[in-house]
Amino acid sequence: MGGALELYLYWKASPRDAASAIAALAEWQRRLAADVPGLEARVLLRDDAATVMEVYRVAAEAGGVPPWLEARVVEAGDAITAPWRRGSRHVERFVARH
């Protein structure tokens, strides 16, 4: 298969809660990246002001996102986003091919 695994998680928030949700999530991502060498994490808001996208990647030479990190992102992220999330977070896995 080759390439480095990247994670993309998306979920819905109410437009009035999106700013608070993103601020809390971005702070958690900052702390997570400080704990995990090579981790790049970002949070995006779709133009509908209700869909939040989380992106997690680790350099290909480091092997991409390992299973233990994916589990941490999913489990801890569920808890972090629970106050603002409508429904569940959806996990998508992509392999970088460049």
The first five atom37 places (N, CA, C, CB, O) and aatype in JSON, in Angstrom:
{
  "aatype": [12, 7, 7, 0, 10, 6, 10, 18, 10, 18, 17, 11, 0, 15, 14, 1, 3, 0, 0, 15, 0, 9, 0, 0, 10, 0, 6, 17, 5, 1, 1, 10, 0, 0, 3, 19, 14, 7, 10, 6, 0, 1, 19, 10, 10, 1, 3, 3, 0, 0, 16, 19, 12, 6, 19, 18, 1, 19, 0, 0, 6, 0, 7, 7, 19, 14, 14, 17, 10, 6, 0, 1, 19, 19, 6, 0, 7, 3, 0, 9, 16, 0, 14, 17, 1, 1, 7, 15, 1, 8, 19, 6, 1, 13, 19, 0, 1, 8],
  "atom_mask": [
    [1, 1, 1, 1, 1],
    [1, 1, 1, 0, 1],
    [1, 1, 1, 0, 1],
    [1, 1, 1, 1, 1],
    [1, 1, 1, 1, 1],
    [1, 1, 1, 1, 1],
    [1, 1, 1, 1, 1],
    [1, 1, 1, 1, 1],
    [1, 1, 1, 1, 1],
    [1, 1, 1, 1, 1],
    [1, 1, 1, 1, 1],
    [1, 1, 1, 1, 1],
    [1, 1, 1, 1, 1],
    [1, 1, 1, 1, 1],
    [1, 1, 1, 1, 1],
    [1, 1, 1, 1, 1],
    [1, 1, 1, 1, 1],
    [1, 1, 1, 1, 1],
    [1, 1, 1, 1, 1],
    [1, 1, 1, 1, 1],
    [1, 1, 1, 1, 1],
    [1, 1, 1, 1, 1],
    [1, 1, 1, 1, 1],
    [1, 1, 1, 1, 1],
    [1, 1, 1, 1, 1],
    [1, 1, 1, 1, 1],
    [1, 1, 1, 1, 1],
    [1, 1, 1, 1, 1],
    [1, 1, 1, 1, 1],
    [1, 1, 1, 1, 1],
    [1, 1, 1, 1, 1],
    [1, 1, 1, 1, 1],
    [1, 1, 1, 1, 1],
    [1, 1, 1, 1, 1],
    [1, 1, 1, 1, 1],
    [1, 1, 1, 1, 1],
    [1, 1, 1, 1, 1],
    [1, 1, 1, 0, 1],
    [1, 1, 1, 1, 1],
    [1, 1, 1, 1, 1],
    [1, 1, 1, 1, 1],
    [1, 1, 1, 1, 1],
    [1, 1, 1, 1, 1],
    [1, 1, 1, 1, 1],
    [1, 1, 1, 1, 1],
    [1, 1, 1, 1, 1],
    [1, 1, 1, 1, 1],
    [1, 1, 1, 1, 1],
    [1, 1, 1, 1, 1],
    [1, 1, 1, 1, 1],
    [1, 1, 1, 1, 1],
    [1, 1, 1, 1, 1],
    [1, 1, 1, 1, 1],
    [1, 1, 1, 1, 1],
    [1, 1, 1, 1, 1],
    [1, 1, 1, 1, 1],
    [1, 1, 1, 1, 1],
    [1, 1, 1, 1, 1],
    [1, 1, 1, 1, 1],
    [1, 1, 1, 1, 1],
    [1, 1, 1, 1, 1],
    [1, 1, 1, 1, 1],
    [1, 1, 1, 0, 1],
    [1, 1, 1, 0, 1],
    [1, 1, 1, 1, 1],
    [1, 1, 1, 1, 1],
    [1, 1, 1, 1, 1],
    [1, 1, 1, 1, 1],
    [1, 1, 1, 1, 1],
    [1, 1, 1, 1, 1],
    [1, 1, 1, 1, 1],
    [1, 1, 1, 1, 1],
    [1, 1, 1, 1, 1],
    [1, 1, 1, 1, 1],
    [1, 1, 1, 1, 1],
    [1, 1, 1, 1, 1],
    [1, 1, 1, 0, 1],
    [1, 1, 1, 1, 1],
    [1, 1, 1, 1, 1],
    [1, 1, 1, 1, 1],
    [1, 1, 1, 1, 1],
    [1, 1, 1, 1, 1],
    [1, 1, 1, 1, 1],
    [1, 1, 1, 1, 1],
    [1, 1, 1, 1, 1],
    [1, 1, 1, 1, 1],
    [1, 1, 1, 0, 1],
    [1, 1, 1, 1, 1],
    [1, 1, 1, 1, 1],
    [1, 1, 1, 1, 1],
    [1, 1, 1, 1, 1],
    [1, 1, 1, 1, 1],
    [1, 1, 1, 1, 1],
    [1, 1, 1, 1, 1],
    [1, 1, 1, 1, 1],
    [1, 1, 1, 1, 1],
    [1, 1, 1, 1, 1],
    [1, 1, 1, 1, 1]
  ],
  "atom_positions": [
    [[0.83, -1.19, 0.0], [0.0, 0.0, 0.0], [0.88, 1.25, 0.0], [-0.95, 0.0, 1.22], [0.64, 2.14, -0.82]],
    [[1.86, 1.36, 0.87], [2.78, 2.49, 0.9], [2.12, 3.79, 1.32], [0.0, 0.0, 0.0], [0.9, 3.91, 1.32]],
    [[2.93, 4.74, 1.68], [2.41, 6.04, 2.08], [2.14, 6.11, 3.57], [0.0, 0.0, 0.0], [2.13, 5.09, 4.27]],
    [[1.91, 7.31, 4.04], [1.69, 7.56, 5.46], [0.21, 7.8, 5.73], [2.53, 8.76, 5.94], [-0.44, 8.59, 5.03]],
    [[-0.3, 7.13, 6.73], [-1.7, 7.29, 7.11], [-1.94, 8.65, 7.74], [-2.12, 6.18, 8.06], [-1.19, 9.08, 8.62]],
    [[-3.0, 9.34, 7.29], [-3.45, 10.59, 7.87], [-4.89, 10.41, 8.32], [-3.32, 11.77, 6.86], [-5.64, 9.65, 7.71]],
    [[-5.28, 11.1, 9.37], [-6.65, 11.01, 9.88], [-7.39, 12.31, 9.62], [-6.66, 10.68, 11.39], [-6.84, 13.4, 9.78]],
    [[-8.65, 12.17, 9.23], [-9.57, 13.29, 9.04], [-10.84, 12.94, 9.78], [-9.84, 13.58, 7.5], [-11.47, 11.92, 9.49]],
    [[-11.22, 13.76, 10.72], [-12.44, 13.52, 11.49], [-13.36, 14.71, 11.3], [-12.13, 13.29, 13.0], [-12.92, 15.86, 11.37]],
    [[-14.62, 14.44, 11.06], [-15.57, 15.55, 10.91], [-16.8, 15.29, 11.74], [-15.95, 15.74, 9.43], [-17.18, 14.15, 12.01]],
    [[-17.42, 16.41, 12.15], [-18.59, 16.33, 13.0], [-19.33, 17.66, 12.96], [-18.21, 15.97, 14.45], [-18.8, 18.67, 12.49]],
    [[-20.55, 17.65, 13.44], [-21.4, 18.84, 13.42], [-21.45, 19.5, 14.79], [-22.82, 18.48, 12.98], [-21.46, 18.84, 15.83]],
    [[-21.47, 20.83, 14.75], [-21.68, 21.65, 15.94], [-22.74, 22.68, 15.56], [-20.33, 22.35, 16.44], [-22.93, 22.95, 14.37]],
    [[-23.41, 23.23, 16.52], [-24.34, 24.32, 16.17], [-23.5, 25.53, 15.81], [-25.33, 24.64, 17.36], [-22.44, 25.74, 16.41]],
    [[-23.92, 26.33, 14.85], [-23.13, 27.5, 14.45], [-22.79, 28.42, 15.63], [-23.87, 28.29, 13.39], [-21.72, 29.03, 15.65]],
    [[-23.68, 28.54, 16.6], [-23.39, 29.43, 17.74], [-22.34, 28.85, 18.68], [-24.67, 29.7, 18.53], [-21.71, 29.6, 19.42]],
    [[-22.13, 27.52, 18.65], [-21.14, 26.88, 19.52], [-19.81, 26.6, 18.82], [-21.69, 25.59, 20.04], [-18.84, 26.21, 19.47]],
    [[-19.76, 26.8, 17.52], [-18.58, 26.4, 16.75], [-17.3, 27.08, 17.24], [-18.78, 26.72, 15.28], [-16.26, 26.42, 17.34]],
    [[-17.34, 28.36, 17.53], [-16.13, 29.06, 17.97], [-15.58, 28.5, 19.28], [-16.41, 30.56, 18.14], [-14.37, 28.32, 19.42]],
    [[-16.46, 28.23, 20.23], [-16.02, 27.64, 21.5], [-15.47, 26.24, 21.29], [-17.18, 27.61, 22.52], [-14.46, 25.86, 21.89]],
    [[-16.13, 25.47, 20.46], [-15.68, 24.1, 20.17], [-14.3, 24.1, 19.53], [-16.69, 23.38, 19.26], [-13.43, 23.33, 19.92]],
    [[-14.11, 24.97, 18.56], [-12.83, 25.03, 17.86], [-11.72, 25.5, 18.79], [-12.93, 25.97, 16.66], [-10.61, 24.98, 18.73]],
    [[-12.0, 26.45, 19.63], [-10.99, 26.94, 20.58], [-10.54, 25.81, 21.52], [-11.53, 28.12, 21.4], [-9.34, 25.64, 21.74]],
    [[-11.49, 25.07, 22.06], [-11.14, 23.96, 22.97], [-10.39, 22.86, 22.23], [-12.41, 23.38, 23.62], [-9.41, 22.33, 22.74]],
    [[-10.84, 22.53, 21.04], [-10.2, 21.48, 20.26], [-8.79, 21.89, 19.84], [-11.04, 21.15, 19.03], [-7.87, 21.09, 19.92]],
    [[-8.63, 23.13, 19.41], [-7.3, 23.61, 19.0], [-6.32, 23.58, 20.17], [-7.4, 25.03, 18.43], [-5.15, 23.24, 19.98]],
    [[-6.77, 23.94, 21.36], [-5.9, 23.88, 22.54], [-5.5, 22.44, 22.83], [-6.61, 24.5, 23.76], [-4.33, 22.18, 23.13]],
    [[-6.44, 21.52, 22.75], [-6.13, 20.11, 22.97], [-5.15, 19.61, 21.91], [-7.41, 19.26, 22.96], [-4.21, 18.89, 22.23]],
    [[-5.36, 19.98, 20.64], [-4.46, 19.57, 19.58], [-3.05, 20.12, 19.82], [-4.99, 20.05, 18.21], [-2.06, 19.43, 19.57]],
    [[-2.96, 21.34, 20.32], [-1.65, 21.93, 20.61], [-0.92, 21.11, 21.67], [-1.8, 23.4, 21.09], [0.27, 20.83, 21.54]],
    [[-1.65, 20.73, 22.73], [-1.04, 19.91, 23.8], [-0.66, 18.52, 23.27], [-2.0, 19.77, 25.0], [0.4, 18.0, 23.6]],
    [[-1.52, 17.94, 22.46], [-1.25, 16.63, 21.89], [0.0, 16.67, 21.01], [-2.45, 16.13, 21.08], [0.86, 15.79, 21.1]],
    [[0.1, 17.68, 20.17], [1.28, 17.81, 19.29], [2.56, 18.02, 20.09], [1.08, 18.99, 18.32], [3.63, 17.58, 19.67]],
    [[2.47, 18.68, 21.24], [3.63, 18.85, 22.1], [4.08, 17.52, 22.7], [3.33, 19.86, 23.22], [5.26, 17.33, 22.98]],
    [[3.13, 16.6, 22.9], [3.43, 15.27, 23.47], [3.89, 14.25, 22.43], [2.22, 14.74, 24.18], [4.55, 13.27, 22.77]],
    [[3.54, 14.48, 21.16], [3.81, 13.49, 20.1], [4.72, 14.13, 19.06], [2.48, 12.98, 19.44], [4.26, 14.91, 18.23]],
    [[6.0, 13.81, 19.1], [6.95, 14.4, 18.14], [6.51, 14.15, 16.69], [8.35, 13.83, 18.37], [6.15, 13.03, 16.32]],
    [[6.54, 15.2, 15.9], [6.22, 15.08, 14.48], [4.75, 15.18, 14.13], [0.0, 0.0, 0.0], [4.39, 15.19, 12.95]],
    [[3.89, 15.25, 15.13], [2.46, 15.34, 14.86], [2.09, 16.75, 14.39], [1.64, 14.96, 16.1], [2.46, 17.74, 15.02]],
    [[1.36, 16.81, 13.31], [0.76, 18.05, 12.84], [-0.74, 17.88, 12.98], [1.17, 18.39, 11.34], [-1.31, 16.92, 12.47]],
    [[-1.38, 18.8, 13.67], [-2.82, 18.73, 13.89], [-3.43, 20.1, 13.6], [-3.16, 18.27, 15.34], [-2.88, 21.13, 13.98]],
    [[-4.57, 20.09, 12.92], [-5.28, 21.34, 12.68], [-6.77, 21.11, 12.76], [-4.9, 21.93, 11.33], [-7.26, 19.98, 12.7]],
    [[-7.48, 22.2, 12.9], [-8.94, 22.16, 12.94], [-9.47, 23.2, 11.96], [-9.48, 22.42, 14.4], [-8.98, 24.32, 11.9]],
    [[-10.47, 22.79, 11.2], [-11.05, 23.66, 10.16], [-12.56, 23.74, 10.38], [-10.74, 23.12, 8.74], [-13.17, 22.84, 10.96]],
    [[-13.13, 24.82, 9.91], [-14.58, 25.0, 9.97], [-15.09, 25.2, 8.56], [-14.98, 26.21, 10.89], [-14.64, 26.1, 7.85]],
    [[-16.03, 24.35, 8.14], [-16.6, 24.49, 6.8], [-17.41, 25.77, 6.73], [-17.48, 23.27, 6.44], [-17.84, 26.3, 7.76]],
    [[-17.62, 26.27, 5.54], [-18.31, 27.55, 5.39], [-19.77, 27.52, 5.82], [-18.23, 27.99, 3.96], [-20.42, 28.56, 5.86]],
    [[-20.31, 26.33, 6.14], [-21.67, 26.28, 6.69], [-21.69, 26.66, 8.18], [-22.28, 24.87, 6.49], [-22.75, 26.73, 8.79]],
    [[-20.5, 26.89, 8.75], [-20.32, 27.27, 10.16], [-20.85, 26.23, 11.13], [-21.0, 28.59, 10.43], [-21.13, 26.53, 12.29]],
    [[-21.0, 25.0, 10.66], [-21.5, 23.94, 11.53], [-20.69, 22.65, 11.43], [-22.94, 23.65, 11.21], [-20.78, 21.81, 12.33]],
    [[-19.91, 22.48, 10.38], [-19.13, 21.26, 10.21], [-17.68, 21.52, 10.56], [-19.26, 20.71, 8.78], [-17.03, 22.39, 9.97]],
    [[-17.18, 20.77, 11.53], [-15.8, 20.89, 11.99], [-15.0, 19.73, 11.41], [-15.72, 20.91, 13.55], [-15.45, 18.59, 11.43]],
    [[-13.8, 20.03, 10.9], [-12.9, 19.0, 10.37], [-11.61, 19.05, 11.17], [-12.63, 19.2, 8.84], [-11.01, 20.11, 11.33]],
    [[-11.2, 17.89, 11.66], [-9.92, 17.75, 12.35], [-8.97, 17.0, 11.44], [-10.09, 17.01, 13.72], [-9.37, 16.04, 10.77]],
    [[-7.72, 17.42, 11.4], [-6.71, 16.78, 10.56], [-5.52, 16.42, 11.43], [-6.28, 17.71, 9.37], [-5.04, 17.24, 12.21]],
    [[-5.06, 15.18, 11.29], [-3.9, 14.69, 12.05], [-2.97, 13.97, 11.09], [-4.34, 13.73, 13.22], [-3.38, 13.06, 10.36]],
    [[-1.7, 14.4, 11.09], [-0.72, 13.72, 10.24], [0.63, 13.69, 10.94], [-0.59, 14.42, 8.87], [0.98, 14.57, 11.73]],
    [[1.36, 12.64, 10.63], [2.73, 12.48, 11.11], [3.56, 12.21, 9.86], [2.86, 11.31, 12.19], [3.1, 11.52, 8.95]],
    [[4.76, 12.73, 9.8], [5.61, 12.59, 8.62], [5.72, 11.14, 8.15], [7.0, 13.13, 8.93], [5.76, 10.21, 8.95]],
    [[5.76, 10.99, 6.83], [5.84, 9.66, 6.23], [7.06, 8.89, 6.73], [5.89, 9.77, 4.71], [6.99, 7.68, 6.96]],
    [[8.18, 9.6, 6.9], [9.4, 8.91, 7.36], [9.25, 8.38, 8.78], [10.6, 9.84, 7.29], [10.0, 7.51, 9.21]],
    [[8.28, 8.9, 9.5], [7.98, 8.4, 10.85], [6.89, 7.33, 10.81], [7.56, 9.55, 11.77], [6.52, 6.77, 11.84]],
    [[6.37, 7.05, 9.62], [5.39, 5.98, 9.47], [3.94, 6.42, 9.49], [0.0, 0.0, 0.0], [3.04, 5.57, 9.47]],
    [[3.69, 7.72, 9.52], [2.3, 8.19, 9.55], [1.7, 8.04, 10.95], [0.0, 0.0, 0.0], [2.42, 7.83, 11.92]],
    [[0.39, 8.14, 11.02], [-0.32, 8.07, 12.3], [-0.39, 6.6, 12.75], [-1.75, 8.69, 12.2], [-1.03, 5.79, 12.08]],
    [[0.26, 6.25, 13.87], [0.22, 4.87, 14.34], [-1.12, 4.55, 15.01], [1.37, 4.62, 15.33], [-1.85, 5.46, 15.41]],
    [[-1.46, 3.26, 15.12], [-2.74, 2.87, 15.72], [-2.97, 3.42, 17.13], [-2.83, 1.38, 15.78], [-4.09, 3.8, 17.45]],
    [[-1.93, 3.47, 17.96], [-2.12, 3.97, 19.32], [-2.51, 5.45, 19.32], [-0.85, 3.77, 20.15], [-3.28, 5.89, 20.17]],
    [[-1.96, 6.22, 18.36], [-2.31, 7.64, 18.27], [-3.73, 7.82, 17.72], [-1.3, 8.39, 17.39], [-4.47, 8.68, 18.19]],
    [[-4.09, 7.01, 16.76], [-5.47, 7.08, 16.25], [-6.46, 6.81, 17.38], [-5.67, 6.06, 15.11], [-7.46, 7.52, 17.51]],
    [[-6.19, 5.8, 18.19], [-7.09, 5.49, 19.32], [-7.17, 6.67, 20.29], [-6.61, 4.22, 20.06], [-8.25, 6.99, 20.78]],
    [[-6.04, 7.3, 20.55], [-6.02, 8.45, 21.47], [-6.8, 9.62, 20.89], [-4.56, 8.89, 21.77], [-7.57, 10.28, 21.59]],
    [[-6.61, 9.89, 19.59], [-7.33, 10.98, 18.93], [-8.84, 10.74, 18.98], [-6.86, 11.14, 17.47], [-9.61, 11.65, 19.26]],
    [[-9.24, 9.51, 18.71], [-10.68, 9.21, 18.69], [-11.27, 9.28, 20.1], [-10.93, 7.81, 18.09], [-12.27, 9.96, 20.32]],
    [[-10.66, 8.58, 21.04], [-11.23, 8.51, 22.4], [-11.17, 9.85, 23.13], [-10.49, 7.45, 23.21], [-12.19, 10.32, 23.64]],
    [[-10.01, 10.46, 23.18], [-9.89, 11.73, 23.89], [-10.66, 12.83, 23.16], [-8.41, 12.13, 24.04], [-11.29, 13.68, 23.79]],
    [[-10.6, 12.82, 21.84], [-11.33, 13.82, 21.06], [-12.83, 13.72, 21.24], [0.0, 0.0, 0.0], [-13.52, 14.74, 21.26]],
    [[-13.35, 12.51, 21.39], [-14.79, 12.35, 21.67], [-15.15, 13.06, 22.97], [-15.17, 10.85, 21.75], [-16.17, 13.76, 23.04]],
    [[-14.33, 12.89, 23.98], [-14.6, 13.52, 25.27], [-14.46, 15.04, 25.18], [-13.64, 12.98, 26.34], [-15.29, 15.77, 25.74]],
    [[-13.44, 15.53, 24.49], [-13.2, 16.96, 24.37], [-14.35, 17.65, 23.64], [-11.87, 17.22, 23.62], [-14.78, 18.73, 24.05]],
    [[-14.85, 17.03, 22.58], [-15.87, 17.68, 21.74], [-17.3, 17.43, 22.2], [-15.72, 17.2, 20.33], [-18.22, 18.06, 21.68]],
    [[-17.51, 16.55, 23.14], [-18.87, 16.17, 23.57], [-19.78, 17.35, 23.91], [-18.78, 15.26, 24.76], [-20.95, 17.33, 23.54]],
    [[-19.3, 18.38, 24.61], [-20.21, 19.46, 24.97], [-20.8, 20.22, 23.77], [-19.5, 20.43, 25.86], [-21.86, 20.83, 23.89]],
    [[-20.12, 20.19, 22.64], [-20.55, 20.97, 21.48], [-21.02, 20.13, 20.31], [-19.44, 21.85, 21.02], [-21.67, 20.64, 19.4]],
    [[-20.7, 18.87, 20.32], [-20.94, 18.0, 19.17], [-22.4, 17.58, 19.07], [-20.06, 16.76, 19.25], [-23.04, 17.25, 20.06]],
    [[-22.9, 17.61, 17.85], [-24.21, 17.03, 17.55], [-23.96, 15.73, 16.82], [-25.11, 18.02, 16.69], [-23.48, 15.73, 15.69]],
    [[-24.28, 14.63, 17.45], [-24.02, 13.33, 16.82], [-22.59, 12.87, 17.05], [0.0, 0.0, 0.0], [-21.92, 13.32, 17.98]],
    [[-22.13, 11.98, 16.2], [-20.81, 11.39, 16.39], [-19.77, 12.05, 15.49], [-20.86, 9.89, 16.13], [-20.1, 12.75, 14.54]],
    [[-18.52, 11.78, 15.82], [-17.4, 12.17, 14.96], [-17.19, 11.05, 13.97], [-16.1, 12.46, 15.79], [-17.24, 9.88, 14.33]],
    [[-16.95, 11.41, 12.74], [-16.72, 10.43, 11.67], [-15.24, 10.42, 11.33], [-17.58, 10.76, 10.41], [-14.64, 11.47, 11.08]],
    [[-14.65, 9.23, 11.33], [-13.22, 9.09, 11.07], [-13.01, 8.63, 9.63], [-12.58, 8.08, 12.07], [-13.62, 7.66, 9.18]],
    [[-12.15, 9.33, 8.94], [-11.72, 8.95, 7.59], [-10.22, 8.79, 7.62], [-12.17, 10.0, 6.52], [-9.51, 9.6, 8.22]],
    [[-9.73, 7.75, 6.97], [-8.3, 7.47, 6.91], [-7.84, 7.6, 5.46], [-7.97, 6.05, 7.48], [-8.42, 6.99, 4.57]],
    [[-6.82, 8.38, 5.24], [-6.26, 8.56, 3.9], [-4.77, 8.27, 3.95], [-6.53, 10.0, 3.36], [-4.11, 8.48, 4.98]],
    [[-4.24, 7.8, 2.84], [-2.81, 7.53, 2.72], [-2.21, 8.55, 1.76], [-2.53, 6.06, 2.24], [-2.65, 8.67, 0.61]],
    [[-1.23, 9.28, 2.23], [-0.54, 10.28, 1.39], [0.28, 9.54, 0.35], [0.38, 11.23, 2.24], [0.99, 8.59, 0.67]],
    [[0.19, 9.97, -0.89], [0.89, 9.31, -2.0], [1.96, 10.17, -2.63], [-0.09, 8.91, -3.05], [2.37, 9.9, -3.76]],
    [[2.43, 11.2, -1.94], [3.46, 12.05, -2.55], [4.75, 11.93, -1.85], [3.03, 13.49, -2.57], [5.73, 12.58, -2.23]]
  ]
}
